[in-house]
Amino acid sequence: MNFYDVACTEPPIDLELFGICDDKNAERAYTDTGKPENWIAKVENKKKYTLTFTAIDKCVIKDKEEEGRGRCDGMITSDDHIFFIELKDEKKDWIQDAISQLESTITFFKDHHDIEIFKYKKAYACNKRKKIFKVIDNEENLRFFRKHKVRLDVQAEIIVV
């Protein structure tokens, strides 16, 4: 399983603002700069880091692979950053499912690559219907961090620092 497969990565992007979309039409997630109304997650990159988006669901891990195990929609990487991103468009009961998909993907990644090369490691559960920040139980955050050494956020704004 290659999370750096060039067939699944988009060209690097260094814009201050762009979005991540998932049209749910059996195609993989992708970045967008022109239609904010389609964005599920908004990426703020004020320092203009060179970022690479990789589609995980339907590309790194295809639909028939690893059945029964979740996977998130994509990841953003730079020399110092790795952000795992799960995109949702649901009204209720979506957070635990998103966290489970993120955890599964992080485990897949660690099984095949060294996550410790990244200084900033975060997992984002994003929902198009809930753009505001959702406070996560401190115990859940701590459990997630202790298990994966990755910080967890439930919000649709990905801020690259």
DRENZA-929541 format. One record per atom (N, C-alpha, C): residue number from 0; x, y, z; residue in one letter; atom name. Coordinates in pm, whole numbers. Example, Ala and Ser with C-alpha at 12.3 -4.5 7.8 and 13.67 -1.06 7.14 Angstrom:
# DRENZA-929541
{0, {1319, -569, 780}, "A", "N"}
{0, {1230, -450, 780}, "A", "CA"}
{0, {1320, -330, 780}, "A", "C"}
{1, {1285, -225, 708}, "S", "N"}
{1, {1367, -106, 714}, "S", "CA"}
{1, {1290, 3, 787}, "S", "C"}
***
This chain:
# DRENZA-929541
{0, {86, -117, 0}, "M", "N"}
{0, {0, 0, 0}, "M", "CA"}
{0, {91, 124, 0}, "M", "C"}
{1, {82, 202, -106}, "N", "N"}
{1, {170, 317, -122}, "N", "CA"}
{1, {91, 448, -112}, "N", "C"}
{2, {105, 516, 0}, "F", "N"}
{2, {35, 642, 21}, "F", "CA"}
{2, {97, 757, -59}, "F", "C"}
{3, {207, 729, -126}, "Y", "N"}
{3, {272, 830, -209}, "Y", "CA"}
{3, {262, 798, -358}, "Y", "C"}
{4, {169, 711, -393}, "D", "N"}
{4, {148, 671, -533}, "D", "CA"}
{4, {116, 795, -617}, "D", "C"}
{5, {198, 821, -719}, "V", "N"}
{5, {180, 942, -801}, "V", "CA"}
{5, {46, 942, -875}, "V", "C"}
{6, {-12, 825, -897}, "A", "N"}
{6, {-142, 819, -962}, "A", "CA"}
{6, {-253, 873, -873}, "A", "C"}
{7, {-226, 884, -743}, "C", "N"}
{7, {-327, 929, -647}, "C", "CA"}
{7, {-299, 1070, -595}, "C", "C"}
{8, {-187, 1129, -633}, "T", "N"}
{8, {-151, 1262, -583}, "T", "CA"}
{8, {-178, 1368, -689}, "T", "C"}
{9, {-223, 1482, -642}, "E", "N"}
{9, {-243, 1596, -730}, "E", "CA"}
{9, {-113, 1676, -736}, "E", "C"}
{10, {-100, 1762, -836}, "P", "N"}
{10, {19, 1848, -839}, "P", "CA"}
{10, {25, 1934, -713}, "P", "C"}
{11, {145, 1966, -666}, "P", "N"}
{11, {159, 2049, -546}, "P", "CA"}
{11, {86, 2183, -562}, "P", "C"}
{12, {36, 2234, -449}, "I", "N"}
{12, {-39, 2359, -447}, "I", "CA"}
{12, {16, 2445, -334}, "I", "C"}
{13, {36, 2575, -362}, "D", "N"}
{13, {89, 2664, -259}, "D", "CA"}
{13, {2, 2788, -241}, "D", "C"}
{14, {-125, 2774, -271}, "L", "N"}
{14, {-219, 2885, -257}, "L", "CA"}
{14, {-253, 2910, -110}, "L", "C"}
{15, {-294, 3033, -80}, "E", "N"}
{15, {-334, 3067, 57}, "E", "CA"}
{15, {-468, 3006, 95}, "E", "C"}
{16, {-553, 2979, -4}, "L", "N"}
{16, {-687, 2928, 24}, "L", "CA"}
{16, {-732, 2836, -88}, "L", "C"}
{17, {-780, 2719, -49}, "F", "N"}
{17, {-841, 2627, -145}, "F", "CA"}
{17, {-932, 2533, -69}, "F", "C"}
{18, {-1008, 2455, -141}, "G", "N"}
{18, {-1102, 2365, -78}, "G", "CA"}
{18, {-1077, 2220, -116}, "G", "C"}
{19, {-1139, 2133, -39}, "I", "N"}
{19, {-1135, 1990, -69}, "I", "CA"}
{19, {-1280, 1944, -88}, "I", "C"}
{20, {-1303, 1872, -195}, "C", "N"}
{20, {-1438, 1831, -234}, "C", "CA"}
{20, {-1445, 1679, -246}, "C", "C"}
{21, {-1566, 1628, -232}, "D", "N"}
{21, {-1597, 1488, -258}, "D", "CA"}
{21, {-1740, 1485, -306}, "D", "C"}
{22, {-1757, 1463, -435}, "D", "N"}
{22, {-1889, 1470, -497}, "D", "CA"}
{22, {-1974, 1346, -475}, "D", "C"}
{23, {-1918, 1243, -414}, "K", "N"}
{23, {-1990, 1118, -385}, "K", "CA"}
{23, {-2043, 1051, -511}, "K", "C"}
{24, {-1978, 1075, -623}, "N", "N"}
{24, {-2022, 1015, -749}, "N", "CA"}
{24, {-1929, 902, -790}, "N", "C"}
{25, {-1875, 831, -691}, "A", "N"}
{25, {-1782, 720, -711}, "A", "CA"}
{25, {-1643, 767, -751}, "A", "C"}
{26, {-1624, 896, -768}, "E", "N"}
{26, {-1490, 949, -794}, "E", "CA"}
{26, {-1423, 981, -662}, "E", "C"}
{27, {-1296, 998, -666}, "R", "N"}
{27, {-1221, 1027, -544}, "R", "CA"}
{27, {-1228, 1175, -507}, "R", "C"}
{28, {-1187, 1206, -384}, "A", "N"}
{28, {-1183, 1344, -335}, "A", "CA"}
{28, {-1076, 1421, -413}, "A", "C"}
{29, {-1091, 1554, -415}, "Y", "N"}
{29, {-1000, 1639, -493}, "Y", "CA"}
{29, {-999, 1780, -436}, "Y", "C"}
{30, {-898, 1857, -475}, "T", "N"}
{30, {-891, 1998, -434}, "T", "CA"}
{30, {-959, 2084, -539}, "T", "C"}
{31, {-1000, 2204, -495}, "D", "N"}
{31, {-1068, 2298, -585}, "D", "CA"}
{31, {-1033, 2440, -543}, "D", "C"}
{32, {-1020, 2527, -642}, "T", "N"}
{32, {-991, 2668, -614}, "T", "CA"}
{32, {-1100, 2762, -663}, "T", "C"}
{33, {-1196, 2712, -738}, "G", "N"}
{33, {-1291, 2801, -803}, "G", "CA"}
{33, {-1435, 2797, -757}, "G", "C"}
{34, {-1477, 2695, -684}, "K", "N"}
{34, {-1618, 2682, -646}, "K", "CA"}
{34, {-1631, 2655, -497}, "K", "C"}
{35, {-1617, 2759, -414}, "P", "N"}
{35, {-1626, 2740, -268}, "P", "CA"}
{35, {-1756, 2674, -222}, "P", "C"}
{36, {-1861, 2689, -297}, "E", "N"}
{36, {-1989, 2629, -258}, "E", "CA"}
{36, {-1982, 2476, -259}, "E", "C"}
{37, {-1883, 2420, -328}, "N", "N"}
{37, {-1867, 2274, -335}, "N", "CA"}
{37, {-1769, 2220, -229}, "N", "C"}
{38, {-1699, 2310, -161}, "W", "N"}
{38, {-1598, 2267, -65}, "W", "CA"}
{38, {-1661, 2204, 59}, "W", "C"}
{39, {-1608, 2093, 100}, "I", "N"}
{39, {-1647, 2035, 228}, "I", "CA"}
{39, {-1550, 2084, 335}, "I", "C"}
{40, {-1424, 2094, 300}, "A", "N"}
{40, {-1322, 2148, 390}, "A", "CA"}
{40, {-1253, 2266, 321}, "A", "C"}
{41, {-1219, 2364, 402}, "K", "N"}
{41, {-1146, 2481, 353}, "K", "CA"}
{41, {-1005, 2475, 411}, "K", "C"}
{42, {-904, 2492, 324}, "V", "N"}
{42, {-765, 2488, 367}, "V", "CA"}
{42, {-709, 2630, 364}, "V", "C"}
{43, {-662, 2677, 480}, "E", "N"}
{43, {-598, 2807, 491}, "E", "CA"}
{43, {-449, 2784, 504}, "E", "C"}
{44, {-375, 2837, 407}, "N", "N"}
{44, {-231, 2814, 396}, "N", "CA"}
{44, {-162, 2950, 381}, "N", "C"}
{45, {-174, 3033, 484}, "K", "N"}
{45, {-126, 3171, 476}, "K", "CA"}
{45, {24, 3182, 451}, "K", "C"}
{46, {101, 3083, 495}, "K", "N"}
{46, {246, 3086, 473}, "K", "CA"}
{46, {285, 3028, 338}, "K", "C"}
{47, {185, 2985, 262}, "K", "N"}
{47, {203, 2933, 127}, "K", "CA"}
{47, {301, 2815, 121}, "K", "C"}
{48, {285, 2723, 216}, "Y", "N"}
{48, {361, 2600, 208}, "Y", "CA"}
{48, {325, 2526, 80}, "Y", "C"}
{49, {417, 2451, 27}, "T", "N"}
{49, {387, 2365, -87}, "T", "CA"}
{49, {323, 2238, -32}, "T", "C"}
{50, {196, 2218, -66}, "L", "N"}
{50, {117, 2106, -13}, "L", "CA"}
{50, {79, 2011, -125}, "L", "C"}
{51, {70, 1885, -91}, "T", "N"}
{51, {28, 1785, -188}, "T", "CA"}
{51, {-94, 1713, -133}, "T", "C"}
{52, {-201, 1708, -214}, "F", "N"}
{52, {-320, 1633, -175}, "F", "CA"}
{52, {-314, 1496, -240}, "F", "C"}
{53, {-342, 1394, -160}, "T", "N"}
{53, {-346, 1256, -208}, "T", "CA"}
{53, {-483, 1197, -177}, "T", "C"}
{54, {-547, 1142, -279}, "A", "N"}
{54, {-675, 1073, -259}, "A", "CA"}
{54, {-647, 934, -204}, "A", "C"}
{55, {-703, 905, -87}, "I", "N"}
{55, {-681, 774, -26}, "I", "CA"}
{55, {-795, 680, -63}, "I", "C"}
{56, {-919, 719, -28}, "D", "N"}
{56, {-1035, 637, -63}, "D", "CA"}
{56, {-1052, 638, -215}, "D", "C"}
{57, {-1069, 523, -273}, "K", "N"}
{57, {-1089, 505, -416}, "K", "CA"}
{57, {-962, 524, -500}, "K", "C"}
{58, {-847, 536, -433}, "C", "N"}
{58, {-722, 545, -509}, "C", "CA"}
{58, {-610, 468, -439}, "C", "C"}
{59, {-555, 523, -331}, "V", "N"}
{59, {-453, 449, -257}, "V", "CA"}
{59, {-513, 317, -210}, "V", "C"}
{60, {-635, 323, -158}, "I", "N"}
{60, {-708, 203, -118}, "I", "CA"}
{60, {-837, 200, -202}, "I", "C"}
{61, {-843, 107, -294}, "K", "N"}
{61, {-957, 97, -384}, "K", "CA"}
{61, {-1078, 37, -311}, "K", "C"}
{62, {-1196, 52, -371}, "D", "N"}
{62, {-1321, 9, -307}, "D", "CA"}
{62, {-1320, -137, -263}, "D", "C"}
{63, {-1268, -227, -342}, "K", "N"}
{63, {-1273, -371, -310}, "K", "CA"}
{63, {-1157, -416, -223}, "K", "C"}
{64, {-1063, -325, -194}, "E", "N"}
{64, {-949, -360, -110}, "E", "CA"}
{64, {-981, -332, 36}, "E", "C"}
{65, {-930, -418, 122}, "E", "N"}
{65, {-944, -400, 267}, "E", "CA"}
{65, {-1090, -383, 309}, "E", "C"}
{66, {-1175, -468, 254}, "E", "N"}
{66, {-1318, -460, 287}, "E", "CA"}
{66, {-1338, -478, 437}, "E", "C"}
{67, {-1429, -401, 491}, "G", "N"}
{67, {-1458, -406, 633}, "G", "CA"}
{67, {-1372, -310, 715}, "G", "C"}
{68, {-1274, -249, 652}, "R", "N"}
{68, {-1191, -150, 721}, "R", "CA"}
{68, {-1213, -15, 656}, "R", "C"}
{69, {-1235, 84, 738}, "G", "N"}
{69, {-1258, 218, 686}, "G", "CA"}
{69, {-1130, 282, 636}, "G", "C"}
{70, {-1149, 387, 560}, "R", "N"}
{70, {-1038, 468, 513}, "R", "CA"}
{70, {-1090, 609, 494}, "R", "C"}
{71, {-1004, 708, 519}, "C", "N"}
{71, {-1048, 846, 503}, "C", "CA"}
{71, {-1036, 886, 357}, "C", "C"}
{72, {-1088, 1004, 325}, "D", "N"}
{72, {-1093, 1047, 186}, "D", "CA"}
{72, {-958, 1089, 131}, "D", "C"}
{73, {-875, 1152, 212}, "G", "N"}
{73, {-748, 1197, 157}, "G", "CA"}
{73, {-652, 1245, 264}, "G", "C"}
{74, {-536, 1290, 217}, "M", "N"}
{74, {-438, 1348, 308}, "M", "CA"}
{74, {-367, 1462, 237}, "M", "C"}
{75, {-320, 1555, 317}, "I", "N"}
{75, {-238, 1665, 269}, "I", "CA"}
{75, {-102, 1649, 335}, "I", "C"}
{76, {3, 1660, 253}, "T", "N"}
{76, {137, 1649, 307}, "T", "CA"}
{76, {224, 1764, 257}, "T", "C"}
{77, {325, 1794, 337}, "S", "N"}
{77, {436, 1882, 298}, "S", "CA"}
{77, {560, 1818, 361}, "S", "C"}
{78, {671, 1888, 359}, "D", "N"}
{78, {791, 1833, 423}, "D", "CA"}
{78, {769, 1812, 572}, "D", "C"}
{79, {688, 1898, 635}, "D", "N"}
{79, {668, 1894, 780}, "D", "CA"}
{79, {529, 1851, 823}, "D", "C"}
{80, {432, 1851, 733}, "H", "N"}
{80, {292, 1831, 769}, "H", "CA"}
{80, {236, 1701, 711}, "H", "C"}
{81, {148, 1638, 789}, "I", "N"}
{81, {61, 1534, 737}, "I", "CA"}
{81, {-75, 1552, 803}, "I", "C"}
{82, {-176, 1570, 720}, "F", "N"}
{82, {-313, 1589, 767}, "F", "CA"}
{82, {-401, 1483, 700}, "F", "C"}
{83, {-461, 1397, 781}, "F", "N"}
{83, {-557, 1300, 730}, "F", "CA"}
{83, {-695, 1366, 734}, "F", "C"}
{84, {-774, 1348, 627}, "I", "N"}
{84, {-899, 1423, 615}, "I", "CA"}
{84, {-1013, 1329, 577}, "I", "C"}
{85, {-1118, 1332, 659}, "E", "N"}
{85, {-1241, 1260, 628}, "E", "CA"}
{85, {-1350, 1363, 601}, "E", "C"}
{86, {-1416, 1351, 487}, "L", "N"}
{86, {-1519, 1445, 443}, "L", "CA"}
{86, {-1657, 1382, 457}, "L", "C"}
{87, {-1748, 1453, 519}, "K", "N"}
{87, {-1885, 1405, 538}, "K", "CA"}
{87, {-1984, 1510, 489}, "K", "C"}
{88, {-2103, 1464, 458}, "D", "N"}
{88, {-2215, 1551, 423}, "D", "CA"}
{88, {-2340, 1489, 487}, "D", "C"}
{89, {-2343, 1495, 621}, "E", "N"}
{89, {-2449, 1429, 695}, "E", "CA"}
{89, {-2501, 1517, 807}, "E", "C"}
{90, {-2627, 1496, 843}, "K", "N"}
{90, {-2689, 1580, 945}, "K", "CA"}
{90, {-2660, 1535, 1087}, "K", "C"}
{91, {-2652, 1405, 1110}, "K", "N"}
{91, {-2633, 1359, 1248}, "K", "CA"}
{91, {-2556, 1229, 1251}, "K", "C"}
{92, {-2505, 1198, 1370}, "D", "N"}
{92, {-2438, 1070, 1397}, "D", "CA"}
{92, {-2325, 1040, 1299}, "D", "C"}
{93, {-2242, 1138, 1270}, "W", "N"}
{93, {-2134, 1119, 1174}, "W", "CA"}
{93, {-1995, 1120, 1237}, "W", "C"}
{94, {-1982, 1178, 1355}, "I", "N"}
{94, {-1850, 1202, 1412}, "I", "CA"}
{94, {-1776, 1072, 1443}, "I", "C"}
{95, {-1840, 977, 1510}, "Q", "N"}
{95, {-1771, 853, 1546}, "Q", "CA"}
{95, {-1730, 775, 1422}, "Q", "C"}
{96, {-1815, 775, 1320}, "D", "N"}
{96, {-1781, 707, 1195}, "D", "CA"}
{96, {-1658, 773, 1132}, "D", "C"}
{97, {-1655, 904, 1130}, "A", "N"}
{97, {-1541, 976, 1073}, "A", "CA"}
{97, {-1413, 946, 1151}, "A", "C"}
{98, {-1422, 947, 1283}, "I", "N"}
{98, {-1304, 919, 1366}, "I", "CA"}
{98, {-1255, 777, 1342}, "I", "C"}
{99, {-1346, 684, 1330}, "S", "N"}
{99, {-1308, 545, 1303}, "S", "CA"}
{99, {-1235, 533, 1169}, "S", "C"}
{100, {-1283, 602, 1066}, "Q", "N"}
{100, {-1218, 598, 935}, "Q", "CA"}
{100, {-1078, 661, 942}, "Q", "C"}
{101, {-1065, 769, 1016}, "L", "N"}
{101, {-934, 833, 1033}, "L", "CA"}
{101, {-838, 739, 1105}, "L", "C"}
{102, {-884, 676, 1213}, "E", "N"}
{102, {-798, 585, 1288}, "E", "CA"}
{102, {-751, 468, 1201}, "E", "C"}
{103, {-840, 411, 1126}, "S", "N"}
{103, {-805, 300, 1039}, "S", "CA"}
{103, {-700, 342, 936}, "S", "C"}
{104, {-718, 460, 878}, "T", "N"}
{104, {-624, 509, 777}, "T", "CA"}
{104, {-487, 536, 837}, "T", "C"}
{105, {-484, 595, 955}, "I", "N"}
{105, {-356, 622, 1021}, "I", "CA"}
{105, {-283, 491, 1048}, "I", "C"}
{106, {-356, 388, 1088}, "T", "N"}
{106, {-295, 257, 1111}, "T", "CA"}
{106, {-239, 200, 980}, "T", "C"}
{107, {-316, 208, 872}, "F", "N"}
{107, {-266, 165, 741}, "F", "CA"}
{107, {-137, 241, 707}, "F", "C"}
{108, {-139, 373, 725}, "F", "N"}
{108, {-23, 455, 691}, "F", "CA"}
{108, {99, 410, 771}, "F", "C"}
{109, {83, 394, 902}, "K", "N"}
{109, {194, 355, 988}, "K", "CA"}
{109, {247, 215, 953}, "K", "C"}
{110, {160, 129, 904}, "D", "N"}
{110, {203, -6, 865}, "D", "CA"}
{110, {295, -4, 743}, "D", "C"}
{111, {288, 105, 664}, "H", "N"}
{111, {363, 110, 538}, "H", "CA"}
{111, {463, 225, 527}, "H", "C"}
{112, {453, 324, 616}, "H", "N"}
{112, {539, 443, 607}, "H", "CA"}
{112, {575, 492, 747}, "H", "C"}
{113, {676, 577, 753}, "D", "N"}
{113, {720, 635, 880}, "D", "CA"}
{113, {649, 769, 902}, "D", "C"}
{114, {556, 771, 996}, "I", "N"}
{114, {482, 895, 1024}, "I", "CA"}
{114, {566, 993, 1106}, "I", "C"}
{115, {671, 942, 1168}, "E", "N"}
{115, {752, 1027, 1256}, "E", "CA"}
{115, {837, 1129, 1180}, "E", "C"}
{116, {844, 1119, 1049}, "I", "N"}
{116, {920, 1220, 972}, "I", "CA"}
{116, {847, 1354, 968}, "I", "C"}
{117, {720, 1354, 1006}, "F", "N"}
{117, {640, 1477, 1002}, "F", "CA"}
{117, {638, 1544, 1139}, "F", "C"}
{118, {656, 1674, 1137}, "K", "N"}
{118, {653, 1752, 1262}, "K", "CA"}
{118, {509, 1776, 1307}, "K", "C"}
{119, {421, 1806, 1212}, "Y", "N"}
{119, {281, 1837, 1242}, "Y", "CA"}
{119, {193, 1726, 1189}, "Y", "C"}
{120, {121, 1659, 1281}, "K", "N"}
{120, {36, 1547, 1245}, "K", "CA"}
{120, {-105, 1572, 1299}, "K", "C"}
{121, {-202, 1580, 1207}, "K", "N"}
{121, {-340, 1605, 1250}, "K", "CA"}
{121, {-436, 1519, 1169}, "K", "C"}
{122, {-550, 1494, 1228}, "A", "N"}
{122, {-659, 1424, 1161}, "A", "CA"}
{122, {-782, 1514, 1170}, "A", "C"}
{123, {-847, 1536, 1058}, "Y", "N"}
{123, {-963, 1624, 1052}, "Y", "CA"}
{123, {-1087, 1547, 1009}, "Y", "C"}
{124, {-1192, 1559, 1088}, "A", "N"}
{124, {-1324, 1510, 1051}, "A", "CA"}
{124, {-1404, 1634, 1010}, "A", "C"}
{125, {-1436, 1644, 882}, "C", "N"}
{125, {-1500, 1763, 826}, "C", "CA"}
{125, {-1640, 1728, 777}, "C", "C"}
{126, {-1734, 1819, 800}, "N", "N"}
{126, {-1872, 1796, 756}, "N", "CA"}
{126, {-1923, 1921, 686}, "N", "C"}
{127, {-1970, 1904, 565}, "K", "N"}
{127, {-2023, 2016, 487}, "K", "CA"}
{127, {-2143, 2081, 556}, "K", "C"}
{128, {-2220, 2002, 627}, "R", "N"}
{128, {-2340, 2054, 693}, "R", "CA"}
{128, {-2310, 2118, 828}, "R", "C"}
{129, {-2193, 2094, 881}, "K", "N"}
{129, {-2155, 2147, 1013}, "K", "CA"}
{129, {-2020, 2216, 999}, "K", "C"}
{130, {-2018, 2334, 945}, "K", "N"}
{130, {-1892, 2403, 921}, "K", "CA"}
{130, {-1829, 2460, 1047}, "K", "C"}
{131, {-1909, 2477, 1151}, "I", "N"}
{131, {-1853, 2534, 1273}, "I", "CA"}
{131, {-1772, 2429, 1348}, "I", "C"}
{132, {-1683, 2476, 1432}, "F", "N"}
{132, {-1599, 2388, 1511}, "F", "CA"}
{132, {-1685, 2308, 1608}, "F", "C"}
{133, {-1658, 2182, 1619}, "K", "N"}
{133, {-1728, 2094, 1712}, "K", "CA"}
{133, {-1630, 2052, 1821}, "K", "C"}
{134, {-1663, 2082, 1944}, "V", "N"}
{134, {-1576, 2046, 2055}, "V", "CA"}
{134, {-1583, 1896, 2076}, "V", "C"}
{135, {-1467, 1834, 2083}, "I", "N"}
{135, {-1459, 1691, 2106}, "I", "CA"}
{135, {-1428, 1670, 2253}, "I", "C"}
{136, {-1482, 1568, 2308}, "D", "N"}
{136, {-1453, 1530, 2445}, "D", "CA"}
{136, {-1302, 1522, 2465}, "D", "C"}
{137, {-1255, 1584, 2572}, "N", "N"}
{137, {-1111, 1585, 2600}, "N", "CA"}
{137, {-1054, 1445, 2614}, "N", "C"}
{138, {-1131, 1355, 2671}, "E", "N"}
{138, {-1084, 1218, 2685}, "E", "CA"}
{138, {-1069, 1151, 2549}, "E", "C"}
{139, {-1162, 1178, 2458}, "E", "N"}
{139, {-1152, 1122, 2322}, "E", "CA"}
{139, {-1029, 1176, 2252}, "E", "C"}
{140, {-1005, 1307, 2264}, "N", "N"}
{140, {-886, 1369, 2205}, "N", "CA"}
{140, {-759, 1306, 2260}, "N", "C"}
{141, {-753, 1291, 2390}, "L", "N"}
{141, {-635, 1235, 2455}, "L", "CA"}
{141, {-615, 1090, 2415}, "L", "C"}
{142, {-723, 1012, 2413}, "R", "N"}
{142, {-714, 872, 2371}, "R", "CA"}
{142, {-660, 862, 2229}, "R", "C"}
{143, {-714, 944, 2139}, "F", "N"}
{143, {-672, 944, 1998}, "F", "CA"}
{143, {-524, 979, 1988}, "F", "C"}
{144, {-482, 1082, 2060}, "F", "N"}
{144, {-342, 1125, 2053}, "F", "CA"}
{144, {-248, 1019, 2113}, "F", "C"}
{145, {-286, 963, 2225}, "R", "N"}
{145, {-200, 860, 2287}, "R", "CA"}
{145, {-185, 738, 2197}, "R", "C"}
{146, {-291, 701, 2130}, "K", "N"}
{146, {-288, 582, 2044}, "K", "CA"}
{146, {-211, 607, 1915}, "K", "C"}
{147, {-231, 725, 1852}, "H", "N"}
{147, {-178, 748, 1718}, "H", "CA"}
{147, {-68, 853, 1709}, "H", "C"}
{148, {-51, 933, 1817}, "K", "N"}
{148, {43, 1046, 1815}, "K", "CA"}
{148, {5, 1146, 1705}, "K", "C"}
{149, {-125, 1162, 1685}, "V", "N"}
{149, {-183, 1253, 1587}, "V", "CA"}
{149, {-293, 1330, 1657}, "V", "C"}
{150, {-298, 1460, 1639}, "R", "N"}
{150, {-404, 1543, 1699}, "R", "CA"}
{150, {-531, 1531, 1615}, "R", "C"}
{151, {-645, 1538, 1682}, "L", "N"}
{151, {-775, 1522, 1617}, "L", "CA"}
{151, {-855, 1651, 1626}, "L", "C"}
{152, {-912, 1693, 1514}, "D", "N"}
{152, {-1003, 1808, 1510}, "D", "CA"}
{152, {-1129, 1769, 1435}, "D", "C"}
{153, {-1244, 1814, 1486}, "V", "N"}
{153, {-1370, 1799, 1415}, "V", "CA"}
{153, {-1409, 1939, 1372}, "V", "C"}
{154, {-1367, 1974, 1251}, "Q", "N"}
{154, {-1397, 2106, 1195}, "Q", "CA"}
{154, {-1365, 2106, 1047}, "Q", "C"}
{155, {-1426, 2196, 976}, "A", "N"}
{155, {-1410, 2202, 830}, "A", "CA"}
{155, {-1305, 2302, 786}, "A", "C"}
{156, {-1231, 2361, 881}, "E", "N"}
{156, {-1122, 2452, 848}, "E", "CA"}
{156, {-990, 2386, 883}, "E", "C"}
{157, {-909, 2367, 782}, "I", "N"}
{157, {-777, 2310, 800}, "I", "CA"}
{157, {-677, 2425, 791}, "I", "C"}
{158, {-615, 2456, 903}, "I", "N"}
{158, {-524, 2570, 907}, "I", "CA"}
{158, {-382, 2516, 912}, "I", "C"}
{159, {-303, 2549, 811}, "V", "N"}
{159, {-166, 2501, 802}, "V", "CA"}
{159, {-75, 2604, 869}, "V", "C"}
{160, {-6, 2561, 974}, "V", "N"}
{160, {84, 2652, 1047}, "V", "CA"}
{160, {228, 2606, 1035}, "V", "C"}
***
